[in-house]
């Protein structure tokens, strides 16, 4: 029997997000514009780490992802989740064996996964910003393991958008671990993107784990008293100096800043 004042468990809604770097389960109290998160778990699987060079999802990454998704199914059953949606992004979209992987996901979850196009992924990222912030006006950028989505926002309306193969794992794979080569790829790709002309002089809304990690680092560096990433603002001048710092220091130093 549910506690007084709580929604019946049958209204819970789950989303399984199969990304290029991680798979995540989020359970919401119900479907709404600003849904209340009741449970959130992710597992780092690196599905997209070899797609650029081999064209395929690595078998060890597939095994990790499927094991995590099997766990998600059990968790959903324990939480009496009766409605679930499974979405997959760049890694499954670009890999030769992506459809085979998604067929195995469907067997585990008993839900047909939705393979998002780059354009649809960009649109959903922008909708997340619209739902989570008051009247966003600028450009939303969702940086994942396999791709970067850029979408223009104006008066809560979604404008022009694009999906670029500039995710962290994709870049690492294509550049062979060379930071200099990765920087060249990024510059050339962004210069050729029509959405970039919409960015200049406008607010940028960072979406995804990479931007959350950068926000967490900036909070640690500035000794900001609130450990809340959502809605955290970094001024442009601060952002440029901070990114240069991140580029210079090693992982241990970054860990010490974050803590």
C-alpha beads as a LAMMPS data file, in Angstrom:
LAMMPS data file: protein, C-alpha beads

259 atoms
258 bonds

1 atom types
1 bond types

-500.0 500.0 xlo xhi
-500.0 500.0 ylo yhi
-500.0 500.0 zlo zhi

Masses

1 110.0

Atoms # bond

1 1 1 0.000 0.000 0.000
2 1 1 1.516 3.404 -0.961
3 1 1 2.246 6.019 1.674
4 1 1 -0.419 8.749 2.049
5 1 1 0.181 11.593 -0.377
6 1 1 2.349 9.509 -2.706
7 1 1 1.442 8.514 -6.248
8 1 1 0.570 4.862 -6.812
9 1 1 3.609 2.903 -8.068
10 1 1 1.845 2.074 -11.332
11 1 1 2.489 5.639 -12.545
12 1 1 6.272 5.287 -12.407
13 1 1 8.010 5.693 -15.752
14 1 1 11.507 4.452 -16.613
15 1 1 13.947 5.506 -19.312
16 1 1 16.950 3.415 -20.336
17 1 1 19.458 5.561 -22.230
18 1 1 22.020 3.541 -24.203
19 1 1 24.825 5.976 -24.934
20 1 1 28.245 5.631 -26.500
21 1 1 30.029 5.792 -23.146
22 1 1 27.433 4.699 -20.601
23 1 1 24.055 3.048 -20.175
24 1 1 21.694 4.668 -17.685
25 1 1 18.410 3.874 -15.973
26 1 1 16.281 6.731 -14.649
27 1 1 12.958 6.098 -12.929
28 1 1 10.540 9.023 -12.673
29 1 1 7.559 9.373 -10.362
30 1 1 5.370 10.055 -13.389
31 1 1 5.485 11.657 -16.829
32 1 1 5.382 15.456 -16.540
33 1 1 7.186 18.566 -17.772
34 1 1 9.576 18.553 -14.795
35 1 1 9.420 14.946 -13.575
36 1 1 10.655 13.928 -10.135
37 1 1 13.549 11.459 -10.318
38 1 1 13.128 8.529 -7.928
39 1 1 16.110 6.450 -9.052
40 1 1 19.164 7.083 -11.245
41 1 1 21.944 4.605 -12.036
42 1 1 24.527 4.400 -14.794
43 1 1 27.253 2.002 -15.854
44 1 1 30.292 2.944 -17.935
45 1 1 30.498 0.469 -20.808
46 1 1 32.322 2.334 -23.600
47 1 1 30.133 1.012 -26.410
48 1 1 31.448 3.624 -28.829
49 1 1 35.175 3.355 -28.133
50 1 1 36.041 1.334 -31.274
51 1 1 33.194 2.198 -33.642
52 1 1 35.131 4.866 -35.557
53 1 1 38.142 2.618 -36.257
54 1 1 36.498 -0.824 -36.609
55 1 1 32.899 0.021 -37.482
56 1 1 31.686 -2.303 -34.725
57 1 1 30.729 -2.321 -31.058
58 1 1 33.469 -4.107 -29.091
59 1 1 32.319 -7.462 -27.664
60 1 1 33.516 -6.700 -24.123
61 1 1 31.611 -3.405 -24.167
62 1 1 28.489 -5.168 -25.447
63 1 1 28.765 -7.739 -22.640
64 1 1 29.036 -4.987 -20.001
65 1 1 26.079 -3.105 -21.453
66 1 1 23.845 -6.183 -21.632
67 1 1 24.714 -7.172 -18.053
68 1 1 23.783 -3.674 -16.877
69 1 1 20.536 -3.678 -18.853
70 1 1 19.596 -7.071 -17.378
71 1 1 20.068 -5.495 -13.944
72 1 1 17.924 -2.519 -14.994
73 1 1 15.084 -4.904 -15.906
74 1 1 15.226 -6.462 -12.421
75 1 1 15.293 -3.031 -10.762
76 1 1 12.264 -1.917 -12.772
77 1 1 10.366 -5.017 -11.681
78 1 1 11.297 -4.446 -8.023
79 1 1 10.127 -0.818 -8.231
80 1 1 6.892 -1.871 -9.940
81 1 1 7.665 0.187 -13.055
82 1 1 5.032 -0.660 -15.650
83 1 1 5.990 1.813 -18.371
84 1 1 9.493 2.029 -19.830
85 1 1 11.176 3.555 -22.834
86 1 1 14.551 2.458 -24.206
87 1 1 16.535 4.816 -26.448
88 1 1 19.900 4.328 -28.152
89 1 1 22.194 6.933 -29.665
90 1 1 25.392 7.309 -31.706
91 1 1 27.243 4.050 -30.991
92 1 1 24.303 1.775 -31.851
93 1 1 23.400 4.070 -34.750
94 1 1 26.832 3.980 -36.393
95 1 1 27.997 0.410 -35.680
96 1 1 27.592 -2.467 -38.150
97 1 1 26.430 -4.742 -35.332
98 1 1 24.229 -2.091 -33.725
99 1 1 20.966 -3.733 -34.835
100 1 1 22.050 -7.125 -33.445
101 1 1 22.898 -5.489 -30.124
102 1 1 19.520 -3.731 -29.959
103 1 1 17.726 -7.018 -30.690
104 1 1 19.392 -8.499 -27.595
105 1 1 18.398 -5.422 -25.593
106 1 1 14.780 -5.925 -26.668
107 1 1 14.892 -9.534 -25.435
108 1 1 16.165 -8.395 -22.029
109 1 1 13.848 -5.414 -21.512
110 1 1 10.794 -6.721 -23.386
111 1 1 10.612 -3.214 -24.874
112 1 1 11.605 -2.339 -28.449
113 1 1 14.498 0.166 -28.309
114 1 1 14.121 3.417 -30.222
115 1 1 17.228 4.149 -32.291
116 1 1 17.453 7.928 -32.376
117 1 1 18.660 9.719 -35.483
118 1 1 21.211 12.479 -34.940
119 1 1 18.513 15.075 -35.582
120 1 1 16.089 13.472 -33.108
121 1 1 18.838 13.203 -30.492
122 1 1 19.555 16.918 -30.914
123 1 1 15.849 17.738 -30.609
124 1 1 15.449 15.739 -27.384
125 1 1 18.531 17.395 -25.870
126 1 1 17.018 20.794 -26.606
127 1 1 13.659 19.750 -25.140
128 1 1 15.463 18.773 -21.944
129 1 1 16.855 22.306 -21.674
130 1 1 13.415 23.808 -22.353
131 1 1 11.854 21.641 -19.635
132 1 1 14.609 22.246 -17.093
133 1 1 15.276 25.991 -17.395
134 1 1 13.132 29.126 -17.558
135 1 1 12.817 30.505 -21.098
136 1 1 16.215 29.378 -22.441
137 1 1 17.507 31.493 -25.325
138 1 1 20.781 30.451 -26.915
139 1 1 22.368 27.212 -28.093
140 1 1 22.113 23.821 -26.383
141 1 1 25.103 21.516 -26.717
142 1 1 24.887 17.841 -25.716
143 1 1 28.334 16.220 -25.645
144 1 1 28.341 12.445 -25.317
145 1 1 30.788 9.662 -26.009
146 1 1 29.891 9.394 -29.690
147 1 1 28.531 12.734 -30.826
148 1 1 27.943 16.414 -30.128
149 1 1 24.459 17.805 -30.715
150 1 1 24.051 21.558 -31.212
151 1 1 20.585 23.133 -31.290
152 1 1 19.446 26.745 -31.419
153 1 1 16.785 27.814 -28.877
154 1 1 14.677 30.966 -29.074
155 1 1 11.760 31.798 -26.766
156 1 1 11.462 28.120 -25.781
157 1 1 11.206 27.134 -29.438
158 1 1 13.644 24.688 -30.991
159 1 1 15.413 25.986 -34.080
160 1 1 18.147 24.672 -36.337
161 1 1 20.169 21.737 -35.051
162 1 1 22.869 19.276 -36.038
163 1 1 24.655 16.163 -34.803
164 1 1 28.451 16.044 -35.175
165 1 1 30.766 13.060 -34.673
166 1 1 32.735 14.821 -31.940
167 1 1 32.030 12.666 -28.892
168 1 1 34.906 11.995 -26.506
169 1 1 35.282 8.300 -27.360
170 1 1 34.865 8.922 -31.091
171 1 1 37.554 11.604 -31.042
172 1 1 39.940 9.455 -29.011
173 1 1 39.475 6.592 -31.461
174 1 1 39.797 8.688 -34.638
175 1 1 42.750 10.742 -33.364
176 1 1 44.618 7.716 -32.057
177 1 1 44.913 9.360 -28.647
178 1 1 46.637 12.468 -30.070
179 1 1 45.326 15.667 -28.473
180 1 1 46.761 17.762 -31.316
181 1 1 45.013 15.673 -33.976
182 1 1 41.769 15.692 -31.982
183 1 1 41.883 19.499 -31.748
184 1 1 42.367 19.724 -35.531
185 1 1 39.365 17.441 -36.135
186 1 1 37.191 19.504 -33.777
187 1 1 38.147 22.837 -35.342
188 1 1 37.560 21.641 -38.902
189 1 1 34.218 20.034 -38.034
190 1 1 32.905 23.057 -36.140
191 1 1 34.039 25.500 -38.829
192 1 1 31.976 23.569 -41.379
193 1 1 28.865 23.401 -39.190
194 1 1 26.084 25.856 -40.157
195 1 1 24.832 25.929 -36.550
196 1 1 28.067 27.554 -35.344
197 1 1 27.034 30.880 -36.862
198 1 1 24.130 30.872 -34.383
199 1 1 26.384 30.470 -31.320
200 1 1 28.312 33.740 -31.337
201 1 1 27.278 36.117 -28.576
202 1 1 24.557 33.827 -27.218
203 1 1 24.321 31.758 -24.017
204 1 1 25.503 28.159 -24.311
205 1 1 23.609 25.450 -22.400
206 1 1 25.823 22.427 -21.719
207 1 1 24.073 19.046 -21.539
208 1 1 25.553 15.669 -20.636
209 1 1 28.166 14.085 -18.405
210 1 1 31.195 15.868 -19.873
211 1 1 29.756 19.314 -19.186
212 1 1 28.588 18.196 -15.724
213 1 1 32.135 17.048 -14.955
214 1 1 33.546 20.408 -16.083
215 1 1 30.990 22.239 -13.938
216 1 1 31.944 20.077 -10.942
217 1 1 35.616 20.904 -11.493
218 1 1 34.872 24.624 -11.782
219 1 1 32.815 24.524 -8.586
220 1 1 35.763 22.870 -6.819
221 1 1 38.290 25.344 -8.198
222 1 1 36.185 28.341 -7.179
223 1 1 35.195 26.811 -3.812
224 1 1 31.579 27.534 -4.725
225 1 1 29.426 26.646 -1.686
226 1 1 26.613 24.807 -3.521
227 1 1 27.452 21.458 -5.124
228 1 1 24.649 21.756 -7.693
229 1 1 25.503 21.434 -11.383
230 1 1 22.037 22.109 -12.813
231 1 1 21.756 25.772 -13.781
232 1 1 25.358 26.534 -12.742
233 1 1 26.709 29.509 -14.719
234 1 1 30.318 29.965 -15.879
235 1 1 31.100 33.408 -17.390
236 1 1 32.780 33.310 -20.813
237 1 1 36.118 34.736 -19.631
238 1 1 36.167 32.265 -16.758
239 1 1 35.335 29.388 -19.093
240 1 1 38.215 30.133 -21.490
241 1 1 40.776 30.324 -18.666
242 1 1 39.358 27.226 -16.995
243 1 1 39.472 25.081 -20.145
244 1 1 43.137 26.052 -20.629
245 1 1 43.811 24.927 -17.049
246 1 1 42.069 21.591 -17.617
247 1 1 44.137 21.050 -20.771
248 1 1 47.421 21.655 -18.898
249 1 1 47.030 19.528 -15.770
250 1 1 46.990 15.752 -15.287
251 1 1 44.141 13.531 -14.105
252 1 1 45.360 13.380 -10.478
253 1 1 45.343 17.177 -10.247
254 1 1 41.828 17.302 -11.696
255 1 1 40.686 14.767 -9.084
256 1 1 42.115 16.922 -6.300
257 1 1 40.315 20.008 -7.656
258 1 1 37.003 18.160 -7.857
259 1 1 37.300 16.885 -4.282

Bonds

1 1 1 2
2 1 2 3
3 1 3 4
4 1 4 5
5 1 5 6
6 1 6 7
7 1 7 8
8 1 8 9
9 1 9 10
10 1 10 11
11 1 11 12
12 1 12 13
13 1 13 14
14 1 14 15
15 1 15 16
16 1 16 17
17 1 17 18
18 1 18 19
19 1 19 20
20 1 20 21
21 1 21 22
22 1 22 23
23 1 23 24
24 1 24 25
25 1 25 26
26 1 26 27
27 1 27 28
28 1 28 29
29 1 29 30
30 1 30 31
31 1 31 32
32 1 32 33
33 1 33 34
34 1 34 35
35 1 35 36
36 1 36 37
37 1 37 38
38 1 38 39
39 1 39 40
40 1 40 41
41 1 41 42
42 1 42 43
43 1 43 44
44 1 44 45
45 1 45 46
46 1 46 47
47 1 47 48
48 1 48 49
49 1 49 50
50 1 50 51
51 1 51 52
52 1 52 53
53 1 53 54
54 1 54 55
55 1 55 56
56 1 56 57
57 1 57 58
58 1 58 59
59 1 59 60
60 1 60 61
61 1 61 62
62 1 62 63
63 1 63 64
64 1 64 65
65 1 65 66
66 1 66 67
67 1 67 68
68 1 68 69
69 1 69 70
70 1 70 71
71 1 71 72
72 1 72 73
73 1 73 74
74 1 74 75
75 1 75 76
76 1 76 77
77 1 77 78
78 1 78 79
79 1 79 80
80 1 80 81
81 1 81 82
82 1 82 83
83 1 83 84
84 1 84 85
85 1 85 86
86 1 86 87
87 1 87 88
88 1 88 89
89 1 89 90
90 1 90 91
91 1 91 92
92 1 92 93
93 1 93 94
94 1 94 95
95 1 95 96
96 1 96 97
97 1 97 98
98 1 98 99
99 1 99 100
100 1 100 101
101 1 101 102
102 1 102 103
103 1 103 104
104 1 104 105
105 1 105 106
106 1 106 107
107 1 107 108
108 1 108 109
109 1 109 110
110 1 110 111
111 1 111 112
112 1 112 113
113 1 113 114
114 1 114 115
115 1 115 116
116 1 116 117
117 1 117 118
118 1 118 119
119 1 119 120
120 1 120 121
121 1 121 122
122 1 122 123
123 1 123 124
124 1 124 125
125 1 125 126
126 1 126 127
127 1 127 128
128 1 128 129
129 1 129 130
130 1 130 131
131 1 131 132
132 1 132 133
133 1 133 134
134 1 134 135
135 1 135 136
136 1 136 137
137 1 137 138
138 1 138 139
139 1 139 140
140 1 140 141
141 1 141 142
142 1 142 143
143 1 143 144
144 1 144 145
145 1 145 146
146 1 146 147
147 1 147 148
148 1 148 149
149 1 149 150
150 1 150 151
151 1 151 152
152 1 152 153
153 1 153 154
154 1 154 155
155 1 155 156
156 1 156 157
157 1 157 158
158 1 158 159
159 1 159 160
160 1 160 161
161 1 161 162
162 1 162 163
163 1 163 164
164 1 164 165
165 1 165 166
166 1 166 167
167 1 167 168
168 1 168 169
169 1 169 170
170 1 170 171
171 1 171 172
172 1 172 173
173 1 173 174
174 1 174 175
175 1 175 176
176 1 176 177
177 1 177 178
178 1 178 179
179 1 179 180
180 1 180 181
181 1 181 182
182 1 182 183
183 1 183 184
184 1 184 185
185 1 185 186
186 1 186 187
187 1 187 188
188 1 188 189
189 1 189 190
190 1 190 191
191 1 191 192
192 1 192 193
193 1 193 194
194 1 194 195
195 1 195 196
196 1 196 197
197 1 197 198
198 1 198 199
199 1 199 200
200 1 200 201
201 1 201 202
202 1 202 203
203 1 203 204
204 1 204 205
205 1 205 206
206 1 206 207
207 1 207 208
208 1 208 209
209 1 209 210
210 1 210 211
211 1 211 212
212 1 212 213
213 1 213 214
214 1 214 215
215 1 215 216
216 1 216 217
217 1 217 218
218 1 218 219
219 1 219 220
220 1 220 221
221 1 221 222
222 1 222 223
223 1 223 224
224 1 224 225
225 1 225 226
226 1 226 227
227 1 227 228
228 1 228 229
229 1 229 230
230 1 230 231
231 1 231 232
232 1 232 233
233 1 233 234
234 1 234 235
235 1 235 236
236 1 236 237
237 1 237 238
238 1 238 239
239 1 239 240
240 1 240 241
241 1 241 242
242 1 242 243
243 1 243 244
244 1 244 245
245 1 245 246
246 1 246 247
247 1 247 248
248 1 248 249
249 1 249 250
250 1 250 251
251 1 251 252
252 1 252 253
253 1 253 254
254 1 254 255
255 1 255 256
256 1 256 257
257 1 257 258
258 1 258 259
